[in-house]
Amino acid sequence: MGERGSRDVDEGEPLVSVTVDDVERAAARIAGHARRTPVLEASPGLLLKLEGTQHTGSFKVRGGFNRVLAAREAGELPEAGVIAASGGNHGLAVAHVARALGVRAEIFVPTVSSPVKVAGLRALGAQVTQTGSIYAEAYEASAKRAAETGALEIHAYDQPEVVAGQGTVGLELLAQTGGVDTVLVAVGGGGLVAGVTAALGGRARVVAVEPELIPTLNRALAEGGPVRVEVSGVGADALGASRIGRIAYGVTSAAGVESVLVTDEAIVEARRELWRSWRVAAEHAGAAALAALRCGAYVPAPGERVAVVVCGANTDPATLA
């Protein structure tokens, strides 16, 4: 795994970018496959983009559909189907995409993955293998398996088609709201924040929100490139990437995206508030962006219009009260 903070990529490796044009093509490609999720005006100046109402309970199907449909268009979708590693939400999305498009899916998840998510994967017909204690270890196992079978790999956050698909959240948000000043986005591997940043194209500020215990983008921005970090805390099952993706680092650093850190306690309280105040069910990762507002990690200016992406709802309902 390497030591905390050690660089684990080639300094000369080129960064891959994703643009608003890529996101617009993704939006056209996945139309009719992914849902247009609602925006809730939670209070004056605060909007919630409810990605938990998306198929399989998170934004992840957007990138999954874009990756598979782009491969099918190019004649590059193998008979072996698709394969992915996931903390849970990405796997659910890939399994849903595969079932919807009639292809086989094999999903590798770490042992920390929520039982709710693992049960959901199996219900969607995916072959599931639990291995490793964190996402990176599950990914290594899935990459080895992909080399053996020839299945199409769908990375959780570091492929251009996946990032562009996730960015359709940003395009929808602009269309639904007429524009906002700031968008707060939770970060794990960075596919969502990179896609939203690309989609907005400077039309709104993007603030990345990360748990203090998993500061993947925050550390990368401080050290000038992706670095490995330790992974722990309440958001580990969904935000548990051990380093930020190369695409996410390139897009966010070029755009001047700010990263703020929140405590696990703030995330837990924001999740409770989402349920108490608006009856919005969110997993801990889904509540992380709101936590930045509630704990003061991000303080809006007077009159600032802020949108929070509530990115996932795959949680045990019994724990919401």
Number of C-alpha atoms within 10 A of each C-alpha: 11 11 11 11 16 13 18 14 12 7 9 6 8 10 12 14 20 23 19 20 13 20 29 16 15 26 22 11 19 22 13 9 15 22 15 17 18 16 19 15 14 14 8 10 15 17 21 23 22 26 25 23 20 21 19 26 23 24 31 30 29 31 34 31 29 29 28 26 20 17 15 12 10 9 9 12 19 15 12 15 19 25 27 29 30 30 29 27 29 28 32 31 28 35 32 24 30 23 15 12 13 10 16 20 25 25 28 29 33 23 19 18 21 19 13 12 23 23 13 20 27 14 13 19 15 24 15 18 17 17 19 17 14 23 28 20 18 23 23 15 18 24 17 10 17 19 11 9 14 15 21 21 20 24 25 29 28 20 22 24 28 28 35 32 33 30 32 31 27 25 21 18 25 16 9 14 12 8 16 18 15 18 25 28 29 29 31 30 25 29 30 30 32 35 34 30 30 27 29 23 16 11 13 20 19 25 24 28 29 29 32 16 19 26 28 31 31 23 19 22 20 11 13 11 20 27 26 23 25 18 22 17 16 18 23 22 27 25 28 31 27 25 27 27 25 24 24 31 30 19 23 25 17 10 16 14 19 17 24 21 22 25 18 20 14 22 27 19 17 24 25 22 21 20 15 13 9 12 11 21 27 29 29 30 29 31 30 36 32 29 31 28 20 17 17 12 17 21 11 14 8 7 9 14 17 23 28 27 28 32 30 25 25 24 18 14 12 6 9 18 9
